[in-house]
Amino acid sequence: MAKKKVVGLSQPKGKRITEEKRYSSDGLALAWCFNRIDRAGKFAFDPSRADFDHREIIDKMISYGSMSWSDLKRQTHDKGKSKHHFLKMETLSPEAIDRVRTLLPEEEFDSVFSIALQNVLRVIGVRKDEKFFVMWYDSKHEFCPSHRK
């Protein structure tokens, strides 16, 4: 009978790493999912909106869909800041906080992710492994406004 490998024995006591924590989907290609779209409110992902730039959105989604999450997360702007990143609840606008709390279970609050499509245009959603669940459209960077000095 083969011996079972016990994960984390070489780690210092109290700092064991489980298989679940070791797994990273960053090497996998981004997979767009559209079954959780929010069609209400200021950040509705609604193609009938006057500010919904269909061509820009589709072009970027196709381009990003061929990238791994690692490649996507390496893209930067403005002095090396990441273009695409997780969002913290305390940095969101009041309207965004309301939509997140209304539509997401609390355990997903840390999974809210922003993907930049152009200078201020963002698609916001939930990242789970390689999947990105598109939820919101932010044409003016107001979901999580930046505070420039």
N, C-alpha and C positions, 0 to 999 in steps of 0.2 A: 504494500500500500504506500502511495507517495505521501510525503509530508506536506501539510498545508503551510503555505507561506503566511506568516503573521505580519501584517502591515504595521509599521511604526515602531518596531522593537529597537531600532537603532537611534530613535529620537530620545532626547532627554526626557526624564520622567515628567509627566504632565503635559508634554508637547507632542503627543502622538498625532500623526496625520492620517486621516482615514482615506480610503480609496476615493470616496466621494469628493473630498477636498482637493485631491491631487488631479482630478479630471479637469481639463480645460477644453472648451469648444473653440478657443481662439484660432486654431488651425483649420477649422471647418469653414466652408463658404457660407455667407449670409443667406438665409432663406426667408424671404418675405412672406408674411401671413396677414391676411386681411379680414379675418373673421371676428375681430374685436373692435372694429372702427367705431369711434364716437361720432355720431351724426348730429349732435346737438351742441349748443353753446358756442362761445367765442372761438374755440379751437376745433370746431367740427371738421372732420376730414370729408368734405363734401365737394365733389367735382362741379356742382352748379354754382359755387361761390364765384364772385367776380374776380377775386384775387387768386384763384386756383390756376396755377401755371402748368397745365397738362404736359406740355412738351418738356419743360425743365424737369418735372417730377419723373416722368417715364424714362427720359434719357439717363438721369442719375441713378434711378433704381436698377435699370438694366446694367449700367456700368458697375455699381456697387455689388450687384448680385453675383458677379464673377470674381469677387474678391473674398479673401478669408477675413475673418474678424481681426486677426492680427494686422493684416495690411490696412484695413479700414481704420483701426485705432491708431496706426502710425501716422496718418495724415494730420498735418498741423496747419495752423494759421496764426497770425498775430503773435510774433515773438515765440514761436514754438508751442503754443497752446494747442491741445488736441481739438480737432474739429468735431469729433464724435465721442460722446462720453455719457456716463451715468449721471443722473441729476439727483441732487439731494432735496428732500422735501422743503427744508428751510430756505432754499434759494428760489423756489417757485413763486409765481405771482399768485395773489389770492384766488383768481378765477381758476388757475391751473390746480391749485391745492384742492379746491372744491370738486373739480372733475376727477382728480385722482382718487380722492376719498369716496366719491360717489360710485366709481366704476371698478376700482381695484380692491381686492382684499389687502389687509394691512401687510401681510407677508410679501406682497409684490411691490411695496413702496420703494424698496432699494433696487428694483429692477427697471425703473423708468429710465429710458435711454433716449438721447437726442442724436439725430443724424442730420448733419448740415448738407443741404442740397445746393446752396449758393450763399452769398454773403450773409443775409439775415434769414433766409428761408430754411425752416427746419421741419422735419417729420419726427414726431415724438411717439414713442411706444414702449413696449415691454420687451426686454431681451431675456430669452430663456434658452440657454445653450446656443445653438447656431440659429435659432429662430428669432425673428424680429416681428412682433405683433404690432402692426401699424395701428395707431389709435387717434392721433391728433395731427393737425396741420397748423403750423405756426409761420405765417408769411412775414411777420414783422419782428421775430425774435422776442416775443412778449410772454411766452409760456414760462421761460426762465430767463428774465432780462439780465443782460450783462451790465455791470456797473463800472464803466470806465472811469479812470482817475483823471 
